[in-house]
């Protein structure tokens, strides 16, 4: 059973471009979470999604950032018109449907975004 | 709002020493607590997970304890090795909600 897969591992963008980060949850997991780790800071929650639903986006910046988790395919974190301050490591986690082990999140290796 | 604090922020010890990393959290209504390891520029490696009903977990040279009433957890590393050098993160998952709160980490350096 493959773990949480994130791609790309490293992404370089110039200011003003769009960044798309992908996350494929573990098999059988229907909940996805995105976290951001700014340089020299801790990981901060961004958004929590179930298939086709955004459950909690309280950690998302109000502008330029969006996330989706479609019925088919990976979850996508999209950053429009990137700025240097968006440079960070973005981690995705997934968990199973509600049940005995619902609250254990399994983390991917992260995508490191560098904005030039 | 849950807040997670880790002390010390950085620690340097000679090889072979036993050491303790501390994590404190403000809201004791937690579902579980995890300790992660993060190497520079790398992802997260889950080390130990303690459910709220448990007091401790052990894996090899690592032992993590949990005291919910006081809002504290410790990670004990026995006979430290240079390969243990990394940043150690404590993360708390609340009951009934999925937002994990991370501490800012303890950066450990084990000197050969």
Interface residues (C-beta under 8 A of the other chain):
Chain A: X31 X33 X35 X41 X42 X43 X44 X45 X48 X55 X56 X58 X59 X91 X93 X95 X103 X104 X105 X106 X107 X108 X109 X110 X112
Chain B: X31 X32 X36 X41 X42 X43 X44 X46 X49 X89 X91 X93 X95 X98 X99 X100 X101 X102 X103 X104 X105
